[in-house]
Structure formats: C-alpha cells, structure tokens
C-alpha cells in the first residue's frame, strides 16, 4: 500500500520527499477500441485527486492539463484529459514513445509525471 502525506509544500511517500506536483506510479498501457489506435494510461485514483487539487483552473480544451512525462529513458510533453468513465485522467502515449521503449498494450509501465507550469 502506498501512503502519501502532505508536508509544507512537499509530499513524503515511503520516506522520500518530493514536490507535490510530481507523481510516480505503475499503470497498464491500453489501446482505445475506437478509431485512431490511441494508446493510454489511466492515472491511479489517488493521483487524479491530487492533480485536481494542485492544477490551476485553465481554459485549455477538454479541461486538459499540461504535463511532462517520463517512462524509461524517454521524456515528453503532453496533456492529460479527464475521463468520465473512470473518474480519473487519461495520459496518451504516442507511437514514438512506445517504439523507443518497446511498449505494448497490456504492459504495466512506470510513469513519472509532473504538472507543466510553463
């Protein structure tokens, strides 16, 4: 079980301090069944709640939030999108990243995500 507590603008998780706007988690990569062949990761519920709390209200399309993401050795900028079905956010994982990291649908991957304040 992962325990997270808030401490003066920092979060301590399993004894490690980190900035509140940075998250690290494992999640399954999945293929959207509709047109386009989009691949996504659904953020864990606790991280989605924290993101809603920390993110500034924006007028970005589809209520998306800009993020910086890393998996393996690959880092990229993208947006996460709220998902009514899961009550969480969806993180799209583009083909270039999947190819570099040799990722496939159904695979559990480690994600490091931070809010992009730029």
Secondary structure, DSSP 4 states (H G I P E B T S, - for coil): ---EEEETTEEEETTEEEETTEEEEEEEEEE-SSTT--EEEEPPHHHHHHHHHHSPP---GGG-EEEEEEETTEEEEEEEEEETTTTEEEEE--HHHHHHHT--TT-EEEEEEEE---
